[in-house]
Amino acid sequence: MINKENINPIGIGTFNIDIDDRKKTMEALMYSYEHGQNYIDTSYIYDSGRTLMFLKDFFNNINRDNIFISTKVSKTIDTFADIEKQLDKNLELMGLDYVDSLSLHTPFVTKFPLDETYNEMEKLVKKGKVRFLGISNATVDDMKKIEKSNAKLFSFEGLYNLECKTYEDNGVIEYTKNNNIIYICYQALRRNRTAMQNYPLLVELSTKYGKSQNQII
C-alpha cells in the first residue's frame, strides 16, 4: 500500500478523460503509472460512472498496492446509509475491495452536520473499505466542524493555480499545513486556459528554457 510519504507530488485526475478513445487514454494512464505517478482521483459523477468502469480495466493491468486511489461521495446524503451505498457502488464499478481515501465532494452533499457525517464515514475505515478520509471544496470552518468527530482528515482537495488562489487567501492552505492535512490542488493548469493567455513572463520563460508554458507552470 502507498503511504503518505510515498505519494507522487503530481497525481492523475480523471475528470473529463477521454473514455471513448479507450486505447489512447489507457496508454496515457499506463505511461503515467510506469513513470511514477501513483495517486489517482475518481468520482461517480465523472461521466455518470462510465469513468469508473473504464478505470476498472486500468486497475486490472497494474499492481493495486502500488497506487493510491481516492474517490468521493458526490450525491446527496439523505440518510447515513447513503454514504456506504455510494462507496459500494464506486467500489463495484472499479472492481475494488477498498479505496485509499474517501471524501465528500463538497460539504453541501450531506443533509447532516459534518461531525455526524464524518463519524459515519469513520465506520467505513473501521470496516476496511477506506484507509483515510478527506474533504473537498470546503472552508476552514467546515474542517473545524469535522474536528468534533472521531475522524481525522487526511487530505483537502481544492482549486489552485496561478490565476486562482482563493484557498491561499482564505486561510485553508495554512490550516492544512498546520494540521498535517495534505492539500491536493486540481486545475493546476486551468485545463490549458492559463497558457492560452500568453502572459509575457510565461512566453519568455517558455522560449528561454525550450519548454511549453504548461511545463513552466
Disulfide bonds with the S-S distance in Angstrom:
none
